[in-house]
């Protein structure tokens, strides 16, 4: 029997709705443009070898600076929009009187098991039990670093609705979230949450699956959160796609844009942005304050842990990008965010060429689980 953390497959009415999607054919979902779901041809062996044995600085040598957000959360944002980055792609958005939690991951590892797989650099700045009342949880897709089994088990106990992509609700329901609290969206669908807050799903260029035998059985999406006065774009995971221009035209403008910048590699160019392509995506979307996500939390790729942040800091001025890069747990109102302070350097002050860390924990791929399941590569 497979591990519960692998989730469940859609059936019944949920599956019938999935089959009606323009993106669903031959039993799976597909990107608008045909792209490879993983490694480009000729890169498999060296890339996996590099991931397992490479010597880059993939984990910080010490804890990253973090802040307790609870005092700020006790007061409403003065501008009506505030974001608190809690690590990776987990952000608490406070928008026009509502609280929205994106891709919540509190688990220690981005993995189906607790003893192997990418381990988070440090705990989330605040436990789930300390979160203020939530109005909605949004989940972009079902990869382990975005849909976390132990986290959902805790959130399922709260009276909070979930909005996600087609098919992902099967996992949520299997883990205890009542079906009545789950809304699944196809691209360009939208739903209203508790009056005055809308969530819309939009294209992304990625893939899905929690095992080698479950690729693309659920949809992946970017998400737009819009209140009475403000709008926020959340990329989920994606490669650079011209569809971002259409998203900006149909669902923008955006006050805050949250784009993935970490876990990139030339072999994954179709399915992840990285910092340089994120800046291009920002332009296609029509701009907005830019909060980078999907970095500084897990060792998921072959680049140095702080490379996404350093690259953005170097390239942003040429793109006239308004970077919003708060410390972990630091609530920030985008319209009031000033010049970025490279706070991450406190964890690694020797910013020149540095050798590999000798005591660095090598990344490990979770083994096959009982029942023959194995984790897909790349994992996110």
Secondary structure as UniProt FT lines:
FT   HELIX           4..6
FT   HELIX           12..19
FT   TURN            22..23
FT   STRAND          24..25
FT   TURN            26..27
FT   STRAND          28..29
FT   TURN            41..42
FT   HELIX           44..53
FT   HELIX           70..73
FT   STRAND          81..87
FT   TURN            88..89
FT   STRAND          90..95
FT   TURN            96..97
FT   STRAND          98..102
FT   STRAND          109..110
FT   STRAND          118..119
FT   HELIX           128..130
FT   STRAND          136..139
FT   TURN            144..146
FT   HELIX           149..155
FT   TURN            156..157
FT   STRAND          161..165
FT   TURN            166..168
FT   HELIX           169..174
FT   TURN            175..176
FT   HELIX           179..181
FT   STRAND          182..185
FT   TURN            187..188
FT   STRAND          190..193
FT   TURN            194..196
FT   STRAND          197..202
FT   TURN            212..213
FT   TURN            215..216
FT   STRAND          222..226
FT   STRAND          231..234
FT   HELIX           243..251
FT   STRAND          256..260
FT   HELIX           266..268
FT   TURN            269..271
FT   HELIX           274..285
FT   STRAND          289..293
FT   TURN            305..306
FT   HELIX           307..315
FT   HELIX           316..319
FT   HELIX           334..336
FT   HELIX           343..347
FT   TURN            358..359
FT   TURN            370..371
//
